[in-house]
Amino acid sequence: MSVIAEIIDTLENKLEKLLTKTNGLERHNQELQIEINQSAIIIQNQSEEIAALKKQYDTLKIASSLMGNDDNKRETKLKINSLIREIDYCIGQLSD
């Protein structure tokens, strides 16, 4: 009987260590999940900021061209023509 008792004690010890390790891994997993969520929020904020800065950059390029900068005149003319086409299309839609 003492052999069986020793086996049971050994199994209980191993089970206890396994449960402790499992709990530790679950806590670590939760911490990593929180970190992932925080990183995702940071990435989303940075993506929005990048989009806003790109839009601002494009606006500044157009404004610079309108003020006489020769570097972006072609792009500005294309943008203005595109806007005129959109306005003409809207007027055509309203006329129908």
ZALUMKE-24807 format. One record per residue (C-alpha): residue in three letters; x negated, y, z negated; residue number from 1. Coordinates in pm, whole numbers. Layout:
<sites>
 type     c1     c2     c3 seq
  ALA      X      Y      Z NUM
...
</sites>
This chain:
<sites>
 type     c1     c2     c3 seq
  MET      0      0      0   1
  SER   -283    241    -67   2
  VAL   -394    215    298   3
  ILE    -46    318    411   4
  ALA    -48    604    159   5
  GLU   -382    724    291   6
  ILE   -252    710    648   7
  ILE     56    907    547   8
  ASP   -157   1166    366   9
  THR   -384   1196    671  10
  LEU    -83   1239    899  11
  GLU     67   1501    666  12
  ASN   -261   1694    665  13
  LYS   -290   1678   1042  14
  LEU     73   1782   1082  15
  GLU     23   2074    845  16
  LYS   -286   2189   1040  17
  LEU    -96   2151   1365  18
  LEU    196   2360   1237  19
  THR    -43   2628   1111  20
  LYS   -218   2638   1447  21
  THR    116   2649   1632  22
  ASN    236   2942   1419  23
  GLY    -90   3125   1483  24
  LEU    -60   3069   1856  25
  GLU    301   3191   1854  26
  ARG    198   3511   1675  27
  HIS    -87   3562   1921  28
  ASN    151   3502   2211  29
  GLN    392   3766   2074  30
  GLU    106   4015   2038  31
  LEU     -1   3950   2397  32
  GLN    358   3992   2518  33
  ILE    380   4330   2342  34
  GLU     50   4431   2502  35
  ILE    179   4326   2845  36
  ASN    495   4532   2798  37
  GLN    294   4838   2692  38
  SER     64   4795   2993  39
  ALA    363   4770   3225  40
  ILE    502   5095   3087  41
  ILE    166   5267   3133  42
  ILE    140   5139   3491  43
  GLN    492   5260   3571  44
  ASN    418   5605   3427  45
  GLN     94   5628   3623  46
  SER    267   5519   3943  47
  GLU    529   5790   3898  48
  GLU    257   6045   3831  49
  ILE     67   5938   4143  50
  ALA    382   5972   4356  51
  ALA    448   6319   4215  52
  LEU     88   6425   4280  53
  LYS    102   6295   4638  54
  LYS    418   6493   4700  55
  GLN    260   6802   4548  56
  TYR    -52   6750   4762  57
  ASP    156   6728   5079  58
  THR    342   7044   4983  59
  LEU     15   7224   4919  60
  LYS   -122   7112   5256  61
  ILE    183   7252   5433  62
  ALA    165   7576   5238  63
  SER   -204   7607   5317  64
  SER   -136   7558   5687  65
  LEU    136   7819   5686  66
  MET   -102   8066   5526  67
  GLY   -350   8033   5812  68
  ASN   -563   7732   5733  69
  ASP   -647   7570   6069  70
  ASP   -722   7225   5924  71
  ASN   -362   7112   5882  72
  LYS   -178   7316   6145  73
  ARG    -97   7015   6360  74
  GLU     50   6824   6065  75
  THR    251   7130   5964  76
  LYS    390   7175   6313  77
  LEU    490   6808   6323  78
  LYS    658   6837   5984  79
  ILE    846   7152   6087  80
  ASN    959   6986   6412  81
  SER   1077   6685   6214  82
  LEU   1275   6908   5979  83
  ILE   1430   7094   6274  84
  ARG   1536   6762   6430  85
  GLU   1695   6658   6101  86
  ILE   1881   6990   6077  87
  ASP   2000   6958   6438  88
  TYR   2120   6607   6367  89
  CYS   2311   6725   6057  90
  ILE   2470   7009   6254  91
  GLY   2570   6761   6522  92
  GLN   2727   6536   6261  93
  LEU   2921   6828   6115  94
  SER   3043   6932   6460  95
  ASP   3192   6589   6525  96
</sites>
